């Protein structure tokens, strides 16, 4: 296996299929299965393959800043994702097993617009939607936060608008009372 730097992979112009793992001893079996599957898929010359040890702080920080959905809410490892440059990546939270890594599955992932994140505003909205959905489905507290925060925000806005409108009515009532005196 050839060693390459992250900058080499980011600038290669090819999709890089990446196996992100936790770095614990249990990762060795999954890592070996990924390596075997990658050897078969490498023959097509459509993809490059890489692994990321997420227990290394620099790697974890890079992924968290660059590929946000790979670490947020339910970012358990192992996970398989594909990136092509700094701003474009594809992810599917169910893509965790190297046994299911086939050319068809990778082609399907790359063709899926919902799985693609490329830094555009539409992609940013899709990313936020996925983050909220994952927060809501990871725990009871997450679901409470997703429901309570927008509800409290809407309630505060409604109370502010109600008071603003009521303030105009009170001034009108006050001017009517002064005219009668």
TORKOL-986028 format. One record per atom (N, C-alpha, C): residue in one letter; z, y, x. Coordinates in steps of 0.2 Angstrom, whole numbers, plus 5000, padded with zeros to 4 digits. Atoms other than C-alpha are relative to their C-alpha. Layout:
BEGIN
aZYX ...
This chain:
BEGIN
x500049945004 x500050005000 x500050065004 x500149944996 x499550175007 x500550054997 x499549945002 x500850315007 x499650065000 x500349935001 x500250485001 x500550054998 x499549955002 x501150644998 x499850024993 x500149975007 x501350724981 x499450054999 x500649955000 x500150864985 x499449965001 x500650044999 x498850734990 x499849974993 x500150035007 x499050654972 x499850054995 x500249955005 x499050814963 x499350035001 x500749974999 x497450874971 x499549955001 x500650054999 x496450714971 x499550004995 x500549995006 x495650754954 x499949934996 x500050065003 x495950574948 x500649994996 x499450015003 x497150514935 x500449955004 x499550044996 x498750444943 x500449974996 x499650045004 x499550304934 x500750005004 x499350004997 x501450324938 x500549964997 x499550045002 x502850204937 x500750045002 x499449974998 x504450304936 x500649954998 x499450055000 x506050194939 x500650035002 x499449974998 x507850224941 x500349995007 x499950014994 x507950154958 x500649955001 x499550054999 x509350034955 x499749935001 x500350074998 x509149844960 x499649974994 x500450035006 x508549804942 x499350025000 x500749985000 x507049904946 x499549965004 x500550044995 x506349784959 x499549964996 x500550045004 x505649664946 x499550044996 x500549965003 x504849794936 x499550035005 x500449974994 x504149874952 x499549955002 x500550054998 x503349714957 x499549984995 x500550015006 x502549684940 x499550065000 x500549945000 x501849864941 x499549995006 x500550004994 x501149834959 x499549944998 x500550055001 x500349674953 x499450024995 x500549985005 x499549754937 x499650065004 x500449954997 x498949904948 x499549975005 x500450034996 x498149784960 x499349984996 x500650025004 x497049714946 x499650064997 x500449955003 x496649884938 x499750055006 x500349964995 x496249964955 x499349995001 x500750034999 x494649864956 x499550054996 x500449965004 x493949984942 x499950065003 x500149934996 x494150134954 x500050064995 x499949945005 x494650244938 x500650035001 x499349974999 x496450274943 x500349995007 x499550014994 x497650294957 x500649984997 x499450035002 x499350214956 x500650035005 x499449974996 x501050284962 x500649984996 x499450015003 x502850254959 x500550065002 x499649954998 x504250374958 x500749984999 x499350015001 x506150344961 x500450064998 x499749945003 x507050454949 x500750015002 x499349994997 x508750424958 x500050055006 x500149954995 x508050544972 x500050074997 x499949945004 x508650714967 x499350055000 x500649965000 x507050804973 x499449974996 x500550035004 x505950684964 x500250024992 x499849995007 x506950704948 x499950074998 x500149935002 x506950894949 x499350024999 x500749995001 x505050894952 x499749984993 x500250035006 x504750784937 x500350044994 x499749965005 x505950884926 x499750074999 x500449945001 x505051044930 x499350004999 x500850015001 x503250984930 x499849964994 x500250055005 x503250844917 x500649994995 x499450005003 x504550894905 x500249944995 x499850055005 x504450754892 x500249935004 x499850064996 x504750624906 x500749995001 x499350014998 x506550664908 x500450024994 x499649985005 x507150744892 x500149954994 x499850045006 x508050654878 x499749934999 x500350075000 x507750474880 x499649985005 x500450014994 x507050484897 x500249945004 x499850064997 x507650314901 x499449975004 x500550034995 x506750224915 x500149925000 x500649984998 x505650134918 x499650034995 x500549975004 x504250234911 x499450015003 x500649994997 x502450244914 x499650064997 x500449945002 x501450404913 x499450015005 x500549984996 x499850474919 x499950075001 x500149924998 x499550644928 x499350015003 x500649984997 x498050734934 x500150075002 x499849934998 x498550884944 x500750024997 x499349985001 x500050994941 x500150014992 x499949985007 x499751044923 x499849954995 x500250055005 x499050894915 x500349935001 x499750075000 x499950734910 x499949974993 x500050045006 x499950604897 x500649955000 x499450045000 x501450514891 x500149974993 x499950035006 x501950394878 x500749965001 x499350024999 x503850354876 x500049924999 x499950075001 x503450174871 x499649965006 x500350034995 x502450144887 x500549995006 x499450014995 x503850064898 x499949935004 x500050074997 x503249884902 x499350005004 x500650014996 x501949844916 x499649954997 x500450055003 x501349694906 x499550034995 x500549975005 x500549804893 x499550055004 x500549954996 x499649914907 x499449965001 x500750035000 x497849864904 x499550065000 x500549955000 x496249964906 x499950034994 x500049975007 x496149984887 x500550044998 x499549965001 x497850044886 x500050075003 x500049944996 x497650174899 x499450044997 x500649975003 x495950224892 x500250034993 x499849975006 x496750244875 x500550055001 x499549954999 x498250344882 x499650075002 x500349944998 x497050464890 x499550034995 x500449975006 x495950484874 x500550034995 x499549975005 x497550524864 x500250075001 x499849924999 x497650714861 x500750014999 x499349995001 x499450694855 x500449985006 x499650024994 x499950614872 x499850055006 x500249964995 x499050744882 x500450075000 x499649944999 x500050894889 x499650045006 x500449964995 x498951024899 x500250075001 x499849934998 x499951184899 x499750054995 x500349955005 x498951264884 x500550014995 x499449995005 x499951344870 x500049954995 x500050065005 x499451204858 x500449945003 x499750054996 x500051084871 x500850015000 x499349984999 x501651184873 x500449994993 x499750015006 x501951174854 x500149934999 x500050085001 x501650984854 x500649985004 x499550024996 x502850974868 x500750014997 x499449975003 x504251074859 x500149954994 x499950045006 x503950964843 x500349935002 x499850074998 x504150804853 x500750015003 x499349994997 x505750874862 x500550004994 x499550005006 x506550914845 x500049934996 x500050075003 x506050744837 x500449955004 x499650054996 x506750654852 x500850025000 x499349985000 x508350754852 x500349984993 x499750025007 x508550724833 x500149924999 x500050075001 x508250534835 x500449965005 x499650034994 x509350504851 x500749994998 x499350015002 x511050524843 x500150044993 x499849965006 x511950584827 x500150075002 x499949934998 x512450744836 x499450035001 x500749974999 x510650774841 x499750024993 x500349995007 x510150754822 x500450064997 x499649955003 x511550874817 x499850075003 x500249944997 x511051004830 x499350024998 x500749995002 x509150994825 x500150034993 x500049985007 x509651024806 x500550065000 x499549955000 x511151144809 x499750075003 x500249934997 x510451274821 x499450044996 x500549975004 x508851314811 x500350034993 x499749995006 x509851314795 x500550065001 x499649944999 x511151434802 x499650065002 x500449954999 x509851544809 x499650034994 x500349985006 x508951554792 x500550044996 x499449975004 x510651594784 x500150075002 x499849934998 x511051734795 x499450054999 x500649955001 x509251814793 x500150024992 x500049995007 x509451794774 x500650054998 x499449955002 x511251884774 x499850075003 x500249934998 x510552024785 x499550034996 x500549975005 x509052054774 x500350024993 x499749995006 x510152044759 x500450075000 x499649944999 x511352174766 x499650075001 x500449954999 x509952284771 x499750034993 x500249985007 x509252284753 x500550034996 x499449975004 x510952314746 x500250075002 x499849934998 x511252464757 x499650054997 x500449955004 x509752554749 x500250014993 x499749995007 x510452514732 x500650045000 x499449965000 x512152584736 x499950075001 x500249934999 x511352744743 x499750034994 x500349975006 x510352764727 x500650014995 x499449995005 x511952734716 x500450065002 x499649954997 x512952854727 x499650074998 x500449945002 x511552994724 x500050014992 x500049995007 x511552964705 x500750024998 x499349985001 x513452974705 x500150085002 x499949934998 x513453144715 x499650054995 x500449965004 x512053214703 x500450014993 x499750005006 x513153174688 x500750055001 x499449964999 x514653274695 x499850075000 
